[in-house]
Amino acid sequence: MREIAYVRGDATAPQGRGTRIIAHVCNDRGGWGKGFVLALSRRWPEPEAAYRRWHRERAGNDFGLGAAQFVQVSPYLWVANLVGQRGVRTSRSAGAPVRYEAIDAALGLLADKAAELGASVHMPRIGCGLAGGSWDRVEPLVRKRLVERGTEVTVYDFGA
């Protein structure tokens, strides 16, 4: 059985060869402007533009908690926008915006896409930054949805 590989580094510069998917969690309000998404936008404009369009046109598509959008940014590199956060955290928020069941559902869609492309998956500790989640709760979802299906997963902790 494969294991999750933990490395120090930048998830926007995924290691390895072949097709790779960078996965991250976004909110269900159409907001893009804090956290990991800023690093993505510095490298590629397409994931943000696609996410904003997906949200703007949500009346006619699948946008919502648990959905996933896949944006190709180069011939062998994709970004997965996973909707796993209800709104955003504010000073008046009553709890973390993370929604584990939505992350779980979106990871299932990610697993299907990774299998289709023969891709490895690369991510920061999704759902655990601005979404306020716990890696102790997210990691088993990543294992169940991706690793147990044979997908190679690398988790990046930012740093040198």
VENURLIN-V652788 format. One record per helix or strand. SS is the DSSP state (@ for helix, = for strand). FROM is the first residue (numbers start at 1). LEN is the number of residues. If there is no record, write none. Layout:
BEGIN
SS&FROM&LEN + SS&FROM&LEN
END
This chain:
BEGIN
=&5&4 + =&20&8 + @&36&8 + @&46&11 + @&58&3 + =&68&7 + =&77&9 + =&98&1 + @&100&18 + =&120&4 + @&135&11 + @&147&3 + =&153&5
END
